[in-house]
Amino acid sequence: MKKITSPWGFIPTLYLAEGFPYIIINTVSVLLYADLGLPNDQITLWTGWLYLPWILKMFWSPLMDARSTKRRWLLAAQTVLSAVFLAIAAVLMFQAFMHAEQAGLQTTFTLTLFGFFFGAFASATLDIATDGYYLLALTPQDQGRFVGIRTIFYRLAMILGSGIFISLTGALAEKGLAPKPYNWVCLFGFLGLLFLAFTAFHFYILPKPQDDKPAAVPQATAWKEAFSSYFTQQNILYILLFILIYRFGEALLEKIVPLFLLKPLGEGALGLSMQNYGLIKGIGLGGIIAGNLLGGWLLGKYGFKKCIWPFACSLVLPNFFYVYLAIAKPGLTVIAALITLENFGYGLAMMALTVFIMYVSQGKYKTSHYAISTGIMALGMMVPSMLSGKMQVALGYEKFFWATALISLLSFAVVPLCAKIKTLEETEKKFQQK
């Protein structure tokens, strides 16, 4: 059987495999610990640390450029993730088998958190390798053509991981087929086997690009040159501010929203079942895909600088939806509609950020530059998410969402900086010409 060389043969599965571990480690871990009964501030503080590998990846990305190929790196990372998910399933199985209650909960928390942390390093490595492989395996024309496709499948993985899979996990417990925590054992066991399948498929199917080879410079030189060329580029201060602050409101909301949807009404939350939570997230898939598709088309037609203001509005203004939800506590239909609309705006906004990072990641070390940019973005997510739990506990859900919605208006302060980044417009013109 002849290998498939068309990007349609491997881009969808590559970005599914890249998206799953990110959402499992950073969001599903929150749902697991909430279901096990841990308090909000403890959950957000410790799962906030899971962003750290995505920040630190900028430091080992240049070394990856100088050692082995992107294809080998991504296959190795997928193999490690399979082992991590199977190990987490084993820990949860042991807890269930030993009938461990509160006394064993902290041990389970510690062991699974260690597994998530180790998996986060593998996932961050997978991000570097996958994004680098994308830039090497596709022509400039295909890179522009598939930027929307890769984003859609990455978001699809995130919605499946935190939506459909969670709904099924909740249904297993609610229908008595796999009582807690056996339902979580089933989920992580499935994820481990899924990543074994990803590894086997990609080992066979992925082409070997001629340019996918170690950089012909010593590792120390590669690291120094990659960082030097990134942080000395024109308008670097504006670039850093945009990447750090653009998603600030989302960073505060990311870990609290799942807890708000799931925690009891008596605590000021919405009290949804795990199954309904997953269904709402699954319905949101349509909103994110629509936002990605429309965002990609608008960016291609009108360009980044004309789109960034409306896209920023679509990211920031839906944050006020949560103020309404905390006050009114409406029915499931209204909750699903507002979250789907928020996802649509998020899909638009993230297309702009993806293109922005791609445009400022050019030159000899473009893979490393992309990793540095996404690492800085992870720093902008990590610190607010760690603080969000203490803010919510101190303020309550309603006041927390008011504070978050108002703070998110800071995003509008960095949008005008894009007009001052001269290289952004030059790079966009080059991509359009290609």
C-alpha positions in Angstrom: 0.0 0.0 0.0 1.4 3.4 -1.0 1.9 6.0 1.7 -0.4 9.0 1.6 1.5 12.2 1.0 -1.4 14.6 0.8 -1.7 16.7 4.0 -5.3 15.5 4.2 -3.9 12.1 5.1 -2.1 13.2 8.2 -2.8 16.8 9.3 -6.2 16.0 10.9 -4.9 13.1 13.0 -1.7 15.0 13.9 -3.7 17.9 15.4 -6.2 15.6 17.1 -3.2 14.0 18.8 -1.7 17.4 19.7 -5.0 18.7 21.1 -6.1 15.8 23.3 -3.3 15.8 25.8 -3.5 19.6 26.3 -7.2 19.5 27.2 -6.9 16.3 29.2 -4.1 17.6 31.3 -5.3 21.2 31.8 -9.1 20.8 31.9 -10.1 17.2 32.4 -7.7 17.0 35.4 -9.9 19.8 36.9 -13.0 17.8 36.3 -11.5 14.7 37.8 -10.4 16.4 41.0 -13.7 18.2 41.3 -15.5 14.9 41.0 -13.2 13.4 43.7 -14.3 16.2 46.0 -11.2 18.5 46.2 -11.7 22.2 46.9 -11.6 24.8 44.1 -8.6 26.7 45.4 -6.5 23.6 45.7 -7.6 22.4 42.3 -6.7 25.6 40.5 -3.4 26.2 42.3 -1.9 22.8 41.6 -3.4 22.2 38.1 -2.2 25.7 37.3 1.4 24.4 37.6 0.7 22.0 34.7 1.1 25.0 32.4 4.8 25.1 33.4 6.1 22.7 30.7 4.4 24.8 28.0 6.4 27.8 29.3 9.7 25.9 29.6 9.4 24.3 26.2 11.0 27.4 24.7 14.2 26.3 26.4 14.5 22.8 25.0 12.9 23.6 21.6 16.3 24.8 20.1 17.9 21.6 21.3 15.2 19.6 19.5 16.1 21.6 16.4 19.7 20.4 16.7 19.0 16.8 17.6 17.0 14.2 15.6 14.0 14.9 13.4 10.6 16.4 14.2 9.0 13.2 12.9 10.9 11.1 15.5 10.2 13.5 18.3 6.5 13.5 17.8 6.3 9.7 17.6 8.3 9.5 20.8 6.1 12.0 22.6 2.9 10.2 21.5 4.3 6.9 22.9 5.1 8.6 26.3 1.6 10.0 26.5 0.1 6.6 25.9 2.1 5.3 28.9 1.1 8.3 31.1 -2.6 7.9 30.5 -2.4 4.2 31.2 -0.5 4.8 34.4 -3.1 7.3 35.6 -5.8 4.7 34.9 -3.8 2.2 37.0 -3.6 4.7 39.9 -7.3 5.3 39.8 -8.0 1.6 39.6 -5.8 1.0 42.6 -7.8 3.6 44.6 -11.1 2.0 43.6 -9.8 -1.5 44.3 -8.5 -0.5 47.8 -11.8 1.4 48.5 -9.7 4.4 49.5 -11.8 7.3 50.8 -10.5 10.6 52.1 -7.4 9.0 53.6 -6.3 7.8 50.2 -7.5 10.8 48.3 -4.4 12.9 48.8 -2.2 10.0 47.7 -4.3 9.5 44.6 -4.2 13.3 43.9 -0.4 13.4 44.3 0.3 10.4 42.1 -2.1 11.5 39.3 -0.9 15.1 39.5 2.7 13.8 39.0 1.4 11.8 36.0 -0.3 14.8 34.5 2.9 16.9 35.1 5.0 14.3 33.3 2.5 14.1 30.6 2.5 17.9 30.3 6.2 17.7 29.4 5.5 15.1 26.7 2.6 17.1 25.4 4.7 20.3 25.2 7.3 18.4 23.3 4.6 17.0 21.0 3.5 20.6 20.3 7.0 21.7 19.3 7.5 18.6 17.1 4.0 18.7 15.5 4.1 22.4 14.7 7.7 22.1 13.4 6.7 19.1 11.3 3.8 21.1 9.9 6.2 23.9 8.7 8.6 21.4 7.2 6.2 18.9 5.6 3.9 21.4 3.9 4.6 23.9 1.2 4.0 27.6 1.9 0.8 27.4 -0.1 -0.4 24.4 1.9 0.6 26.0 5.2 -1.9 28.8 4.5 -4.5 26.4 3.1 -4.4 24.1 6.1 -4.1 26.6 9.0 -7.8 26.5 9.4 -8.0 22.7 9.1 -5.3 22.1 11.7 -7.0 24.6 14.1 -10.4 22.9 13.6 -9.0 19.4 14.4 -7.1 20.8 17.4 -10.3 22.3 18.7 -12.2 19.2 17.9 -9.8 17.2 20.1 -10.4 19.8 22.9 -14.2 19.6 22.6 -14.2 15.8 22.4 -11.8 15.5 25.3 -13.7 17.9 27.6 -17.1 17.4 26.1 -18.2 14.1 24.5 -15.7 11.9 26.5 -16.7 13.6 29.7 -20.4 13.1 29.0 -19.8 9.4 28.4 -17.7 9.2 31.5 -20.5 10.8 33.5 -23.1 8.5 31.9 -21.1 5.5 32.9 -21.4 6.5 36.6 -25.0 7.8 36.4 -26.3 4.6 34.8 -24.3 2.4 37.2 -22.2 0.8 34.5 -18.9 2.1 36.0 -19.3 3.8 39.4 -16.8 6.5 40.3 -13.8 6.3 40.0 -14.1 3.3 37.6 -15.6 5.6 35.0 -12.4 7.6 35.1 -10.4 4.4 34.8 -12.3 3.7 31.6 -11.6 7.2 30.2 -7.8 7.2 30.9 -7.5 3.6 29.8 -9.2 4.5 26.5 -6.9 7.5 26.0 -3.8 5.3 26.6 -4.9 2.9 23.9 -5.9 5.8 21.6 -2.4 7.2 21.7 -0.9 3.8 21.0 -3.1 3.8 17.8 -2.0 7.3 17.0 1.7 6.3 17.3 1.3 3.3 15.1 -0.7 5.1 12.4 1.7 8.1 12.3 4.7 5.8 12.2 3.4 4.3 9.0 1.7 7.2 7.3 3.9 10.3 7.9 6.1 11.4 5.0 9.8 12.1 5.7 10.4 15.7 4.5 13.9 16.3 3.1 14.2 19.4 5.3 13.3 17.4 8.5 16.8 17.0 9.8 18.9 18.3 12.7 20.2 21.9 12.3 23.8 21.8 11.2 25.0 23.8 14.2 26.1 22.7 17.8 23.2 22.5 20.2 24.5 25.4 22.4 24.8 27.6 19.2 21.3 26.6 18.1 19.9 27.6 21.5 21.7 30.9 21.6 20.9 31.9 18.0 17.2 30.9 18.3 16.7 33.1 21.4 18.9 35.9 20.2 17.1 36.1 16.9 13.6 36.0 18.5 14.2 38.6 21.3 16.1 41.0 19.1 13.5 41.1 16.3 11.8 44.4 15.6 9.0 45.5 17.9 9.5 42.6 20.3 8.0 44.4 23.2 4.7 44.8 21.4 4.8 41.2 20.3 5.3 40.0 23.9 2.6 42.3 25.3 0.1 41.1 22.8 0.8 37.4 23.4 0.7 37.8 27.2 -2.4 39.9 27.6 -4.7 39.0 24.6 -6.1 35.9 26.5 -5.9 37.3 30.0 -9.7 37.1 30.7 -9.8 33.6 29.3 -6.9 32.6 31.6 -8.9 33.6 34.6 -12.0 31.7 33.5 -10.5 28.5 32.1 -10.4 26.5 35.3 -13.3 28.1 37.1 -15.9 27.7 34.4 -16.0 23.9 34.6 -16.2 24.1 38.4 -19.0 26.7 38.1 -21.0 24.4 35.8 -20.5 21.3 38.0 -20.5 22.5 41.6 -23.8 22.4 43.6 -26.4 25.2 43.4 -26.0 25.7 47.1 -22.5 27.0 46.5 -23.7 29.5 43.9 -22.8 27.3 41.0 -25.1 25.7 38.3 -25.1 22.1 39.6 -25.0 20.4 36.2 -24.4 16.6 36.1 -21.2 15.4 34.5 -23.2 14.1 31.6 -25.0 17.4 30.9 -21.7 19.3 31.2 -20.2 17.1 28.6 -23.2 17.5 26.3 -23.0 21.3 26.5 -19.3 21.2 25.7 -20.1 18.9 22.8 -22.7 21.2 21.4 -20.1 24.0 21.7 -18.1 22.1 19.0 -20.3 23.6 16.3 -19.6 27.1 17.6 -15.8 26.7 17.7 -15.6 25.1 14.2 -17.9 27.8 12.8 -15.7 30.5 14.4 -12.5 28.9 13.1 -13.8 28.5 9.6 -15.2 32.0 9.4 -12.1 33.4 11.1 -9.8 31.7 8.6 -11.9 33.0 5.7 -12.0 36.6 7.0 -8.3 36.6 7.8 -7.6 35.4 4.3 -9.9 38.0 2.6 -9.3 41.1 4.7 -6.0 40.5 6.5 -5.0 40.4 10.2 -5.0 44.1 10.9 -8.6 44.6 9.7 -9.9 41.6 11.5 -8.2 41.9 14.9 -10.6 44.4 16.5 -13.8 42.5 15.8 -12.1 39.3 16.7 -10.9 40.7 20.1 -14.4 41.8 20.8 -15.6 38.3 20.1 -13.1 37.1 22.7 -13.8 39.6 25.5 -17.5 40.5 25.4 -18.8 37.0 25.9 -17.1 36.9 29.3 -20.0 38.9 30.6 -22.3 35.9 29.8 -21.0 34.3 33.0 -22.1 37.2 35.1 -25.6 36.6 33.8 -25.4 32.9 34.4 -24.2 33.4 38.0 -27.1 35.8 38.7 -30.0 34.2 36.7 -29.0 30.5 36.9 -31.1 29.8 33.8 -32.1 26.4 32.3 -30.0 24.0 30.3 -31.0 25.4 27.0 -29.9 29.0 27.8 -26.7 27.8 29.3 -25.9 25.7 26.2 -26.8 28.6 23.9 -24.6 31.1 25.7 -21.6 28.8 25.9 -22.0 27.9 22.2 -22.0 31.6 21.3 -18.9 32.1 23.5 -17.2 29.2 21.7 -18.0 30.8 18.4 -16.3 34.0 19.5 -13.4 32.1 20.9 -13.0 30.3 17.6 -12.7 33.6 15.8 -10.3 35.1 18.3 -7.9 32.1 18.4 -7.6 32.1 14.6 -6.2 35.6 14.9 -3.7 34.6 17.6 -2.6 31.5 15.7 -1.9 33.6 12.6 -0.2 36.3 14.6 2.2 33.7 16.2 2.8 32.1 12.8 3.7 35.5 11.2 6.2 36.4 13.9 7.8 33.0 13.8 10.0 33.1 10.7 13.5 32.6 9.6 16.1 29.8 10.2 14.7 29.0 13.6 11.0 29.3 12.9 10.1 26.1 14.8 11.9 27.5 17.9 10.4 30.9 17.5 6.9 29.3 17.3 7.7 27.4 20.5 9.0 30.5 22.3 5.8 32.4 21.3 3.5 29.7 22.6 5.6 29.3 25.7 5.1 33.0 26.5 1.4 32.5 25.8 1.3 29.7 28.3 2.9 31.9 30.9 0.1 34.4 30.4 -2.3 31.5 31.0 -0.5 29.9 34.0 -0.3 32.8 36.5 -4.0 34.0 36.2 -5.3 30.4 36.3 -3.4 29.7 39.5 -4.8 32.8 41.2 -8.4 32.3 39.9 -9.3 29.7 42.6 -8.4 31.9 45.5 -10.2 34.9 43.8 -13.4 32.8 43.3 -13.3 31.5 46.9 -12.8 35.0 48.2 -15.4 36.7 46.0 -18.0 34.0 45.2 -18.9 33.1 41.7 -21.0 36.3 40.8 -18.4 38.8 41.9 -15.6 36.7 40.5 -17.2 36.8 37.0 -17.8 40.6 37.3 -14.1 41.1 38.2 -13.0 38.8 35.4 -15.2 40.4 32.7 -13.9 43.8 33.6 -10.2 42.7 33.8 -10.5 41.1 30.4 -11.1 44.5 28.9 -7.3 44.8 29.1 -7.2 42.9 25.9 -8.4 46.0 24.1 -5.3 47.8 25.3 -2.9 45.6 23.4 -4.8 45.4 20.1 -3.5 48.8 18.9 0.1 47.6 19.3 -0.4 45.3 16.3 -0.5 48.3 14.0 3.0 49.2 15.2 4.6 45.9 14.4 6.1 46.6 11.0 7.2 43.0 10.2 3.6 41.7 10.7 2.3 43.4 7.6 5.4 42.5 5.6 5.1 38.8 6.5 1.4 38.8 5.7 2.0 40.2 2.3 4.6 37.5 1.6 2.1 34.7 2.7 -0.6 36.2 0.5 1.7 36.4 -2.5 2.7 32.7 -2.0 
